[in-house]
């Protein structure tokens, strides 16, 4: 019998194993196909499950926290602001005096929940979600549903830890409150300003002297916080409007080693909205620019951090003299790098953005706010960043892995065919 042909029953167990393997592959492929190309029932079932989970969160008190329920009205929303442009100081005095004399409120202070709701509605104005926003409430179909949570035990967000993420399903944006509170706490640590010029006017339109005094620190902190929340929420709402299908089909968005086109689209959406709505974006760019300079110093040059600069003409000295070692993965990009790209996107939309200034409120007085840093500063800082992704060495072998898998699959098919031929003979 040695060397003789194999009998049919000798190969049947092997064939059964191969059949089982290919059967499982077929079933898995069918599931993937259904979720990719028949998204309506697939998505509806997920949305039902998420709705049940959010109701459970509500019953457990997870939709209530110190951030959302804080009754203090600390977030200013502009109600009246004038673009200063290249006006003379005399013209500015007249405008300030007229603004105060009008009796109309220059701004209104809101709670965190009210502020998020208002800016979200401003971003969604003119879209299919106009006036359709919930914040830490039970989800509504056809609305954008925004959540700030202390915990996410059922993982409604694929990447919850210290992030804000558009999840796709239920048009839902989920933020870890630690991410927001840490942002606000970092702003509270600001003791010096590297970029902003703030000039305080009395009710008569006469500016206080000197220009550089402590009052501007509290002023800058207040508006910097609103700028950061405006940016974070606007970016995720841009994904909700532009990238829902991609997120539902392919999972959470992420950065590549370069500025990902999808993320650039989201930043450009924010930039256009801010440029087109002065009350939403009049102070955004200078405040985000100041945040960038604070963070670059705090994180990458701590020995130079909090060294006061009383001469604003020396702002150019803030450009790093050595490369910044910024390590990140596709799913964990330092906020400083993302903020730089946001500011550059604003310059792309409005190249004259730095020729303008705006008004704010300091106690009962009016303040002029202007930024000194030009686009070249942010470009120079970006060029100093040395990008390092710890997962790069693994990912660069993905094509080799794919090739080896293809070879293994070919060998398996050849083995099956060989066994069949031997069985026939």
TAZI-V164393 format. One record per helix or strand. SS is the DSSP state (A for helix, B for strand). FROM is the first residue (numbers start at 1). LEN is the number of residues. Records with the same first field share a line. If there is no record, write none. Layout:
# TAZI-V164393
SS=FROM-LEN  FROM-LEN
This chain:
# TAZI-V164393
A=8-30  39-21  66-4  89-14  112-13  169-3  177-12  215-28  244-7  261-16  278-4  284-17  312-7  335-15  353-3  375-9  392-4  398-27
B=75-4  107-4  133-3  144-6  164-3  172-5  196-6  207-1  324-4  329-1  332-1  358-5  365-7  385-4
